């Protein structure tokens, strides 16, 4: 979904737009009330098309939306290339002044983030609602 398509639906909830790659990683975008976008991920974030697809969608949508929550509830596994892509996205979003939060990592993904000490770098929340609320809390505090 192009950023300009999402811009017209900000402030209301829309149905998901899905990109699937050989059933390895399925990505769907959903606009939330207030303009945040939730990117739901299902499958594996691994080397190759999967990791690149995640980066491409975030880099396409984030400049327009300015706020994205990446829902990791459906992510079964992440390899080193996937971790690298998540770090790259986090660094890029932070440098550009965009809000990028992660939500609902499964136990195995959370353990990987803890093992690599990325849990101290990423903003990871237990639910999408908590991540969206954190975005708005940060915006209120910085205003």
Secondary structure, DSSP 4 states (H G I P E B T S, - for coil): --HHHHHTTTTS----EEEEETTTEEEEEEE-TTS-EEEEEEEEE-TTHHHHHHHHHHHHHHHHH-EEEEEEEEEEEE-HHHHHHHHHHHHHHHHHT-EEEEE---HHHHHHHHHTTGGGTS-EESSHHHHHHHHHHHHHHH-
